Amino acid sequence: MRFLFKTDYNQDIRIAKHSGYYWSYGLLLLIVVAAPYFLEGYYIGQMTQLFIIAMAGVGLMLLAGYTGLVSLGHAAFFGIGAYTEAVLTSNGVPLPFMEEPVIFPFVISMPLAAIFAALAGVVIGIPVLRLTGIYLAIATFAFALIIEEILSRWESVTNGYTGLLVESLYIGDTELTDGAPFYFLCLGLLVLVILMSINLLRSPTGRAMMAIRDSEVSAQSMGVNLARVKTTAFALSAGITGLAGALFAHKLGFLSPESFTVFQSLELLVLVVVGGIGSLHGAIFGAMFVLALPQGLAILKDYLPTAIAETPGMEPFIFGFILVLVIIFEPYGIYGRWLKIKHYFQMFPVYKKATFKRQKAYMKSERLK
Amino acid sequence: MSIGCIYALVALGFVLIYKATEVVNFAQGELMMLGAFLAYTFISILGWNYWAGAAAAIFCMFFVGNFVDRIFLRPVLGQPQFSIVMVTIGFGYMARSGAGMIPGWGTETYAISTPFSSEGMSLVPESVGSLVISQTDLSVIIATIILCAVLYAFFTHTRLGIAMQASSQNQLAAYYMGIPVKAVFSMIWGISAAVAAAAGILLAPTTLIDTSMGFIGLKAFPAAVLGGFGSIPGAVVGGVIIGIIETLAGFYLPPGFKNVAAYVVLLVVLVVRPQGLFGQKTGKRV
């Protein structure tokens, strides 16, 4: 058991709480960096997918977990990022003052994809800022449905349901969007995004975001500019998700509007909730869950009687079931459970269940007459 | 108009639950789907009379709604609204895929034979003009009006209805007054599920029954928001308006607009008048 004493005011906002952090996260980083050298191609692909989904999860976590704004339409930003990337790198874009359509190198196109998604986030963010809670969720939901329709109808750009091929990227002769190079690209960007988020969350803006989550009214009375912080959160979240979308476009190699439906939005939200809302760890754990569930079920099917295993709809059923169970029994998700287990061993003989007890309260009405 | 009435009925279910418990039920469309499937079981598989089957389905759905509240929602009572919404989403997933797994229901599309023909009948004499409406559509409209009247009478004239109003205004005060708030919530869920079942049965002749018919519930959001979440007449008017707008958009605008027209309306309403047409201006208590 390690005791932490407060000896410095800056201690509260230090990235690593104590030296153990360097060891554990350093080891983790070492393992994931070394992974492509001893894993097979299939697992590298899966890990890459994990990084991409985790990045989208981090994006949504900033919004839902830290600012308390629930978005039911994050697949829209994911889609905008993916399509922007695909269009910029594949077909080329006719620009003024240029003879030929310009095909962007990925160092420019990926940030552009993120910026486009962020702009979309601002566009949806500004009008809905006055809304809270459920109205906001419904507004983002409507927005996502409209974007989905645009993706499928704007055929000159997106090719509609026929789909859009995404070109691979090359540096010299090495293909960047496949195998180990792509793995490192995704890993690097994910680490970058996480470090940026951690840094954001200890900055005044990040703390303002958390203040808004805990109580909008008190945040406002403490001098937080609600509109500005909320728009920032929306833009950042959309931008990160858009960046993940851009990577996803290359991972998939082929885009169609079906990849960016309301179900993907819900899946992202489930990721955030099951992983553990309000922690960046949760986004990673959640991504693992979302990826591992279908695979786990596929393995499980071999052991079940055929009558059960062959029924369609098994997977969404389990998906919904786990979601309900997690919310009822473990509101802080996988990360919450992890904390409890860790705490149990740290406190070994004297662990008390009440440490993590939640307070129950009668719901206070948000209506005032 | 008749599709608008369906939206209105589903929106009515949302509003009932939201008004009383401040939970937005994302599984309302799935409740409607379950109701329709129950009716299909009674009428087509067991071969009951249409009216008996429909009544039995509505009755069963009342208990299903009750059960959903007991099992899924009571444990999370008092948690942040967001977790409760996620529970309803989770239940929606389970209901949609669960219905596909039940033998006899499956993932195919079914029809219920109804006593209403889909042939047109004229509402006004030929000499006045032509206003033709099919019996199916007429049945939907009439059923909506009857249901609204019954619900209105229930909320204003019965002890239970008044208890529900009380617990929606202030849970704690209602609890002090001796109203069993939790039981009232279960009742509300039951009623809402029954309304959803009625909507599902009425919708069955138009769109047929399958496990994904619950998605129509998503169209009821714009209806509920337009009318002002938490207002029963608002839900009905909102539903009808959304239905009309959608049909008109299908006629006059390029394809694709029909699907999103309702959501565009929703966004505009939220930006311009977030409290909806009939909603009360609300402030937030700290």
Interface residues (C-beta under 8 A of the other chain):
Chain A: A64 V70 P127 V128 R130 L131 T132 G133 I134 Y135 A137 I138 A139 F141 A142 F143 L145 I146 E149 S152 R153 S215 E216 V217 S218 V262 L266 L269 V270 V273 T311 P312 G313 M314 E315 P316 F317 F319 G320 F321 L323 V324 I327 I328 P331 K360 A361 Y362 M363 K364 S365 E366 R367 L368 K369
Chain B: T21 E22 V24 F72 P75 V76 L77 G78 Q79 Q81 F82 S83 V85 M86 V87 I89 G90 F91 G92 Y93 M94 R96 S97 G98 G100 M101 T107 Q169 N170 Q171 L172 Y175 T211 L218 F221 P222 V225 F229 G230 P255 G256 N259 V260 Y263 V264 L266 L267 L270 V271 P274 Q280 T282 G283 K284 R285 V286
